[in-house]
Amino acid sequence: MTQPQQGKHEGLGCPHCGASLDLDKRYGIEMDKCPNDHGWWLDHHEMMELEQEAAEDAATETTYYARRESTLKCPVCRKLMDTFNYRANNVPIEFCTDNHGWWLDKGEVKQVMDLMRERSRDLSRSRSAQVAWKRNVRSGGKSFWDKLKDLFR
């Protein structure tokens, strides 16, 4: 396994403190991290990789719930970013409207991973329930007790 390229990512500064972002690896994905622990910058493909790392079977399309202006600037183009609630949860994530990437404040990378893992478990339970329902319908929809009563008719 190759080691991530360590060091400063010249030209990219933390939207909170302006410090040069460090290249680092988290969850197997190379991301840019604030050395003062304010958060992480994820390029477009890195956010998709993060979601897929947590839940291969969940959709990774991002819908911008409760979209609003942010006070933070994009580390790439320096324009003000927008904020949205990630997957309609109380996880406010900033994003560049020119599609340069996302800023996740301290702790939000873990929250995204947790939400995606939960979504994956929910999808798995839903698929299991659908399979059981189809099996039940195919067998005439009768419960065990109904089938037992039929034996004595």
VOFI-156224 format. One record per residue (C-alpha): residue in one letter; z, y, x. Coordinates in steps of 0.2 Angstrom, whole numbers, padded with zeros to 4 digits, always signed. Layout:
VOFI-156224
AZYX...
This chain:
VOFI-156224
M+0000+0000+0000T-0005+0017+0007Q+0009+0030+0008P+0006+0047-0001Q+0001+0061+0009Q+0017+0071+0012G+0019+0089+0015K+0015+0105+0007H+0000+0107-0005E-0006+0124+0001G-0011+0136-0012L-0001+0128-0026G+0015+0137-0030C+0029+0133-0042P+0027+0143-0058H+0046+0146-0058C+0050+0151-0040G+0033+0152-0031A+0038+0139-0018S+0023+0129-0011L+0022+0113-0020D+0025+0096-0010L+0014+0081-0012D+0025+0067-0018K+0023+0050-0027R+0032+0046-0043Y+0029+0031-0054G+0015+0026-0042I+0006+0043-0045E+0003+0057-0033M+0009+0073-0040D+0014+0090-0034K+0033+0093-0034C+0043+0109-0033P+0054+0108-0017N+0068+0117-0027D+0067+0104-0040H+0060+0115-0054G+0047+0102-0059W+0030+0094-0057W+0012+0099-0058L+0001+0085-0064D-0018+0087-0063H-0028+0081-0078H-0030+0063-0072E-0012+0062-0066M-0005+0065-0084M-0017+0051-0091E-0011+0040-0077L+0007+0044-0081E+0005+0039-0099Q-0005+0023-0095E+0009+0018-0082A+0021+0019-0096A+0011+0011-0110E-0006+0004-0106D-0009+0000-0125A-0005+0018-0131A-0018+0031-0134T-0017+0045-0121E-0026+0058-0130T-0015+0074-0130T-0013+0083-0146Y-0005+0100-0144Y+0009+0101-0157A+0018+0118-0160R+0006+0127-0147R+0012+0144-0141E+0011+0155-0126S+0021+0152-0111T+0028+0164-0098L+0023+0152-0084K+0007+0154-0074C-0005+0140-0069P-0003+0135-0050V-0022+0134-0049C-0029+0149-0057R-0013+0159-0060K-0017+0163-0078L-0003+0162-0091M-0002+0144-0098D+0002+0138-0116T+0016+0127-0121F+0016+0113-0134N+0028+0100-0140Y+0023+0083-0132R+0018+0071-0145A+0028+0081-0158N+0044+0078-0149N+0056+0091-0142V+0048+0091-0125P+0040+0107-0121I+0026+0105-0109E+0016+0119-0101F-0003+0117-0099C-0017+0127-0092T-0030+0132-0105D-0044+0130-0092N-0039+0112-0091H-0032+0112-0073G-0017+0102-0078W+0001+0102-0084W+0018+0108-0078L+0033+0097-0082D+0050+0105-0079K+0064+0095-0071G+0067+0079-0081E+0052+0080-0092V+0042+0067-0082K+0056+0054-0086Q+0055+0060-0104V+0036+0058-0105M+0038+0040-0098D+0052+0036-0110L+0043+0042-0125M+0027+0033-0120R+0037+0016-0117E+0045+0019-0134R+0028+0021-0142S+0022+0006-0134R+0036-0005-0141D+0033+0003-0158L+0015-0002-0157S+0019-0019-0152R+0032-0021-0166S+0019-0015-0178R+0005-0027-0172S+0018-0041-0174A+0022-0036-0191Q+0004-0035-0196V+0001-0053-0189A+0015-0059-0199W+0010-0051-0215K-0008-0058-0213R-0001-0075-0210N+0010-0073-0226V-0005-0067-0237R-0016-0081-0231S-0003-0094-0235G-0002-0087-0253G+0011-0074-0250K+0025-0086-0255S+0042-0086-0247F+0050-0101-0240W+0061-0103-0256D+0046-0102-0267K+0037-0115-0258L+0053-0126-0259K+0053-0124-0278D+0035-0129-0279L+0039-0146-0271F+0051-0150-0286R+0039-0144-0300
